[in-house]
Amino acid sequence: MASNTYSQGAQVEHQKFGLGTVMSSSEERIVIKFDDHGEKKFVTNLVMGSLKKSDRQPPAEKKGARRKKTVPATA
């Protein structure tokens, strides 16, 4: 793996998309899950100038809210 790639789980900041977590990276591609913009895929060499490491803690995964099943009222 090239020295300019980030390891999985690394916290990064992109100048356009903000804070995110590296999901996977290789010499060719990097996938980052941004807090406010979802998952984005980049060509590694092109995005490295726009990324910097972040010292923040990874955000806690949010669980989906469950809805109660509604039972139709009988007349």
Secondary structure, 3 states (H helix, E strand, C coil): CCCCCCCCCCEEEECCCEEEEEEEECCCEEEEEECCCEEEEEEHHHHHHHEEECCCCCCCCCCCCCCCCCCCCCC
